[in-house]
């Protein structure tokens, strides 16, 4: 209090003792709660670390088996990750591996696994990867409207080129070569000049497109006279 400065040292000591006596229970509870919070947070961190390490181990097992053989059975690891570590990126990555396996001969099941990733993955990149693959599955099944709906998703968050590529594939399937060309070019432009294998693939798709109808023939390839035109026959 403000009048403490007018008290003698003995009176100040007595007031301090009385204050501690009156407030000791509250102080004890506060200290206990503080310690409990620290202990609880440390335990939470330890549990999260253990959860991540377990999930990582399960994912590495699945990935290792996939590397050994594309037909390896990874159901056990994937199921454990889904049930016990669904909120980790390892679970989503393992399900992506499983979906890749299923896409060989069971596209609908692969699609469903990818939906699990979209619903549960903690990272946007994993969600977009799953959605792009879903669009490709719908394209493979001939369900073009559904494929286009998936590939038209926004925001793209760095996956613009992949979505544009699928939209180009859909347009090509629909016989719209000019539209396909625009999408493939947009996919290349979204990569901002990166010279990698993916750019090469997109360029190959562009090169394989039929030329737009009505395109003018270059002047140097045109005969100058009727006689010259018939000279090659």
C-alpha positions in Angstrom: 0.0 0.0 0.0 1.1 3.6 -0.4 1.5 4.3 3.3 4.0 1.4 3.7 6.8 3.9 3.4 5.7 5.5 6.8 5.8 2.2 8.6 8.8 1.1 10.8 10.8 -2.0 9.6 9.2 -4.1 12.3 5.7 -3.0 11.2 6.5 -3.7 7.6 7.7 -7.2 8.5 4.6 -7.9 10.4 2.4 -6.7 7.5 4.3 -8.9 5.1 3.9 -12.0 7.4 0.2 -11.3 7.7 -0.1 -10.9 3.9 1.6 -14.3 3.3 -0.6 -15.9 6.0 -3.7 -14.6 4.3 -2.7 -15.5 0.7 -0.6 -18.7 1.3 -3.4 -21.1 0.1 -3.9 -19.1 -3.1 -0.1 -19.0 -3.7 0.2 -22.7 -3.1 -2.6 -23.5 -5.6 -1.1 -21.1 -8.2 2.4 -22.7 -7.9 0.9 -26.2 -8.1 -1.1 -25.3 -11.2 2.0 -23.7 -12.7 4.0 -26.8 -12.1 1.2 -29.0 -13.5 1.1 -26.9 -16.6 4.8 -27.2 -17.2 4.8 -31.0 -16.6 1.7 -31.4 -18.8 3.2 -29.4 -21.6 6.4 -31.4 -21.4 4.4 -34.6 -21.4 2.4 -33.3 -24.4 5.6 -32.6 -26.3 7.0 -36.0 -25.4 3.8 -37.7 -26.6 3.8 -35.7 -29.9 7.5 -36.6 -30.4 6.8 -40.3 -29.8 3.7 -40.1 -32.1 5.8 -38.6 -34.9 8.6 -41.1 -34.5 6.1 -44.0 -34.5 4.3 -42.6 -37.6 7.7 -42.0 -39.3 8.8 -45.6 -38.6 5.5 -47.0 -40.1 5.8 -44.8 -43.1 9.4 -45.8 -43.7 8.4 -49.5 -43.5 5.7 -49.0 -46.1 8.0 -46.9 -48.4 10.8 -49.5 -48.1 8.4 -52.4 -49.1 7.1 -50.3 -52.0 10.7 -49.8 -53.2 11.3 -53.5 -53.0 8.1 -54.3 -55.0 5.3 -52.2 -56.3 2.9 -55.1 -55.3 4.1 -55.3 -51.7 1.3 -55.6 -49.1 1.4 -52.4 -47.0 -2.1 -52.6 -45.7 -0.9 -53.2 -42.1 1.2 -50.1 -41.9 -1.3 -47.9 -43.7 -4.2 -49.1 -41.4 -2.1 -48.4 -38.3 -1.2 -44.9 -39.6 -4.8 -44.1 -40.4 -6.2 -45.3 -37.1 -3.5 -44.1 -34.7 -1.7 -41.3 -36.5 -4.3 -39.8 -38.8 -3.2 -36.2 -38.1 0.4 -36.7 -39.2 1.7 -36.1 -42.7 3.2 -39.7 -42.6 -0.3 -41.1 -42.7 -1.3 -39.1 -45.7 2.0 -40.0 -47.5 1.5 -43.7 -46.8 -2.1 -43.5 -48.1 -0.8 -41.8 -51.3 1.5 -44.8 -51.7 -1.4 -47.2 -51.2 -3.5 -45.3 -53.7 -0.7 -45.5 -56.3 -0.7 -49.3 -55.8 -4.5 -49.5 -56.2 -4.5 -47.4 -59.3 -2.9 -50.3 -61.3 -6.1 -52.3 -61.2 -8.7 -50.7 -59.0 -9.2 -47.0 -59.8 -12.4 -46.5 -57.7 -10.6 -47.8 -54.6 -7.6 -45.6 -55.3 -9.9 -42.6 -55.6 -11.4 -43.4 -52.2 -8.0 -43.6 -50.6 -7.1 -40.2 -52.1 -10.3 -38.8 -50.6 -9.0 -39.8 -47.2 -5.9 -37.8 -47.8 -8.0 -34.8 -48.8 -10.1 -35.1 -45.7 -7.2 -35.7 -43.2 -3.8 -34.5 -44.5 -2.4 -31.6 -42.4 -0.5 -30.1 -45.3 -1.9 -28.3 -48.3 0.6 -29.8 -50.7 -0.5 -33.3 -49.8 -4.2 -32.3 -50.3 -3.4 -30.9 -53.8 -1.4 -33.9 -54.7 -4.3 -36.2 -53.9 -6.8 -34.0 -55.7 -4.7 -33.8 -58.9 -4.5 -37.6 -58.8 -8.2 -37.9 -58.3 -8.7 -35.8 -61.4 -6.4 -38.1 -63.4 -8.4 -41.1 -62.2 -11.7 -39.6 -63.3 -10.0 -38.8 -66.7 -8.9 -42.4 -67.0 -12.4 -43.6 -66.2 -13.8 -41.3 -68.9 -15.7 -39.2 -66.4 -14.6 -35.9 -67.9 -17.0 -33.5 -66.2 -15.9 -34.8 -62.8 -12.3 -34.7 -63.8 -12.6 -31.1 -65.0 -14.4 -30.1 -61.7 -11.5 -31.5 -59.7 -8.8 -29.9 -61.9 -10.5 -26.5 -61.7 -10.0 -26.3 -58.0 -8.8 -23.0 -56.5 -6.6 -21.8 -54.9 -3.9 -23.9 -56.4 -1.1 -23.0 -53.9 1.8 -23.8 -56.1 0.1 -26.6 -58.0 -1.1 -24.4 -60.9 1.0 -26.3 -63.5 -0.4 -29.7 -62.4 -4.0 -28.6 -62.6 -3.4 -26.9 -65.9 -1.8 -30.0 -67.3 -4.9 -32.1 -66.3 -7.2 -29.5 -67.8 -5.2 -29.8 -71.0 -5.5 -33.6 -71.0 -9.2 -33.3 -70.6 -9.5 -30.8 -73.4 -7.5 -33.0 -75.7 -9.8 -36.0 -74.9 -12.7 -33.8 -75.8 -11.1 -32.9 -79.1 -10.4 -29.3 -78.2 -6.8 -29.1 -79.3 -6.6 -25.3 -79.1 -7.9 -25.3 -75.6 -5.5 -28.1 -74.7 -2.6 -26.1 -76.1 -3.6 -23.1 -74.0 -3.7 -25.2 -70.8 -0.3 -26.9 -71.5 1.3 -23.5 -72.2 -0.2 -22.1 -69.0 1.3 -25.1 -67.1 4.7 -24.3 -68.5 4.3 -20.6 -67.7 3.4 -21.4 -64.1 6.7 -23.1 -63.7 8.4 -19.7 -64.3 11.1 -21.0 -66.7 12.3 -23.9 -64.7 14.1 -26.3 -67.0 13.4 -29.7 -65.5 11.9 -33.0 -66.6 8.4 -31.9 -66.0 8.8 -28.9 -68.4 10.1 -31.4 -71.0 7.1 -33.5 -70.6 4.8 -30.5 -71.0 6.7 -29.4 -74.1 6.3 -32.9 -75.6 2.6 -32.7 -75.1 2.5 -29.4 -76.8 4.6 -30.7 -79.8 2.3 -33.7 -80.2 -0.8 -31.5 -80.6 -2.3 -31.2 -84.1 -1.8 -27.8 -85.7 -4.8 -25.5 -85.5 -7.0 -25.8 -88.6 -6.7 -22.9 -91.0 -3.1 -22.2 -90.2 -1.3 -20.4 -93.0 1.4 -22.4 -94.9 4.8 -20.6 -94.6 5.6 -18.6 -97.7 8.9 -20.4 -98.4 7.0 -23.7 -98.7 4.5 -22.4 -101.3 5.2 -22.8 -105.0 5.6 -19.6 -106.9 3.9 -20.7 -110.2 1.5 -23.3 -111.4 4.2 -24.9 -113.5 6.4 -25.1 -110.4 3.5 -26.6 -108.5 3.2 -29.3 -111.1 6.9 -30.0 -111.5 6.9 -32.4 -108.5 4.1 -34.6 -109.8 
